[in-house]
Amino acid sequence: MDAGQFVKYIEGYQYNPEVNTYVEEVSIHGKRIPQFSNEFWTSRQRQASSLHEVSYRACFKPQLPRFFIQALTQPGDVVYDPFSGRGTTVIEAGLLGRRVIANDANPLSRLLAAPRFFVPKIEAVVQRLNSIPLQSAHGAEIELSMFYHRDTEAEIVALRRYLLDRNESGQADWLDRWIQMVATNRLTGHSNGFFSVYTLPPNQAVTPERQVRINQKRNQVPEYKEIRPRIEGKTRSLLRKVSPQEIANLQAAGENALFLCSPAHATPDIAPCSVQLTVTSPPFLQVVQYTRDNWLRCWFNGINAKQVAGRLTMAGSVEEWSQAMAAVFAELYRITAPGGWVAFEVGEVNKGTVKLDEYVVPLGIEAGFYCSGILLNVQKFTKTANIWGISNNRRGTNTNRIVLFYKE
């Protein structure tokens, strides 16, 4: 599908037969750019695969990349995400039978994404868990008593040591990596399915000092929580809505996948003109503190959090952010195939006073892309949208802003 065909597809798109796509032109740096507003994807249209239910800060819904993957690629095409996070784009691409490349400067990303391409049998997970010795008289080398009962902490330490030893010796297999991924996501949370006492949702780990205050406020003390059944339970939940065909698609994609841990502006492992579609959402200034939120996950996986912090330092101003993204777009242009696409999801920062799409459009054009338009996916979209002043997105809810680029 070329740029003109896709614009016609978007203009005629109807999820709700009573609502047409609202089209207007916006002026960005002297260029007239079409803007399309509709409810292009929602959780009501298709329930996402249960395999996506791995927590991570600032991740978009799987329906977003699926919309573009289905419209702009064919089975076997390469789909890429330079800011992969938990792997939403590449997991969705794998489910749909595409080849994948994932990149993220945070090494946790690969640990969270890669194992889900090799979906295990639940019986194999249980057998492996039962074979791991979790009896340990040792606590962690860092203070974690505000999160865990001492016996739970001892089990976590034993599992951590087993996994690190298996990785260091080269003996780790995909079952080990699956267990590592699931355990990483069970470290802290706000229900009985997590290893910890009640704390914030699992996509962020509070500081030990703040957890002490939470415990005092809630008058709570960490109780013993056995980790094996919680890893098994989360595994069953992740696998509950994955079909045999999707499992086969994921494995085929995983066997040829690239999982990189490079700066998004420098990915020499990706061949020129090899990517058909990029769907991504970059870090937005300093809105989300990725390293601070992931300090406990880094510890569990033997990752130096300070080194990761250096990789993930994000620009503090729109000007610095734009400079960083200019280098990313130059790299995206190098690796995108002629006729290929980039769907670049951006948000509004500073309470809506800064619209990053207005900065992204000229960056992509300067890199050599053609800007096909801006998609506003607005849930609760109604027939009154034309009088909302929807171009400034003040009345929609759960809105995504995606800038679309095409390489001629």
Number of C-alpha atoms within 10 A of each C-alpha: 13 14 20 9 10 14 16 10 13 19 16 11 16 15 14 14 7 8 16 19 22 18 17 14 14 16 10 14 11 8 12 12 18 16 20 23 25 27 22 22 19 19 12 8 11 10 11 18 19 14 20 19 15 20 17 20 15 16 16 17 16 23 22 23 26 22 12 18 25 12 13 17 19 14 14 15 18 26 26 28 26 26 23 28 30 26 28 27 32 34 27 25 30 28 24 21 22 22 27 28 24 27 24 23 21 26 19 20 21 22 20 22 24 22 22 25 25 20 21 16 12 14 10 11 20 16 10 13 20 11 9 13 11 22 13 14 12 13 18 16 8 7 10 16 19 21 25 23 19 20 19 22 25 19 23 25 21 21 24 21 16 17 22 17 13 15 14 10 9 9 10 15 11 15 18 18 20 24 22 22 24 22 26 24 22 21 21 26 21 14 14 11 18 22 30 26 26 21 19 15 14 22 18 22 21 21 13 15 9 13 20 17 12 18 17 11 9 10 8 13 16 17 15 15 21 18 23 20 13 18 26 19 14 19 23 15 13 19 20 12 14 15 12 10 12 19 19 17 21 27 20 18 26 23 12 11 19 18 21 21 19 19 16 22 16 14 17 10 9 17 12 14 16 17 26 24 28 28 25 24 21 19 21 19 18 14 12 13 16 22 22 16 18 21 20 22 22 20 16 20 19 13 16 12 18 13 11 19 17 11 15 17 14 19 16 12 11 16 12 13 19 18 12 15 20 20 15 22 22 18 20 28 23 17 22 25 20 14 16 25 31 28 23 21 23 21 17 15 15 8 7 12 8 13 17 20 19 16 19 23 24 20 20 25 15 13 17 18 24 18 22 20 21 25 24 25 23 23 17 14 19 16 12 10 20 14 7 14 12 20 18 11 18 11 14 19 12 9 20 20 23 25 24 24 25 24 20 13
